[in-house]
Amino acid sequence: MTHPPISERERVTLIEVARASIAHGLAHRESMAVDPTGFDGVLAQPGATFVTLKIEGQLRGCIGRMEPTGPLICSVANNAYAAAFEDPRFDPLSETEFARIDVHISVLSSPIPMIFHSEDDLLRQLRPGVDGLVLESGRCRGTFLPAVWQTLPEPSQFLNQLKVKAGLHPDAWPEDASVMRYTCESIGEDRESTGDG
């Protein structure tokens, strides 16, 4: 699915809703309910998102889904709450931290399967800074958003670390590996976000 470009006004709204959902979570320990009929355009259309939270450039939470589960505005509210309070890598966000976080939203295109004959062939096809990847092998699965290229600029580095994230050995290439790529539109207060989904 390809959505229309997101306007500056819609970008501001998405950040506001993400922050409001986190504030609601601090007060009520649940995601803020959003009525999508109160929004129009791309915000009311199905959308897949990741929400990344950072404090002083350091990852503080990142949660998202590869496929739309509802309107874009609802996806952002739910994932912002989850990034703040349900990322298993971190303790739930505190009131003090809330005042310091930068919010970054990635709106994803639909993943497209890649066709390749070897790991080297795959590496030649990658577009640094553009492609997000989903890697699957057996029950192992992992994804990196396009912003991860900021910290892993070489295709071999990017792919090896994605293998590690998926639970695979970085120096091995499983015969059953499948890869999908996607792009995303980035919206955020922190332009340095690594988007480590």
Buried (B, 14 or more C-beta within 10 A) or exposed (E): EEBEEBEEEBBEBBBEBBBBBBBBBBEEEEBBEBEBEEBEBBBBBBBBBBBBBBBEEEBBBBBBBBEBEBBBBBBBBBBBBBBBBBBEEBEEBEEEBBEEBBBBBBBBBBBEEBEBEEBEEBBEBBEEEEBBBBBBBEEBBBBBBBBBBBBBEEBEBBBBBBBEBBEBEBEEBBEEBEBBBBBBBBBBBBEEBBBBB
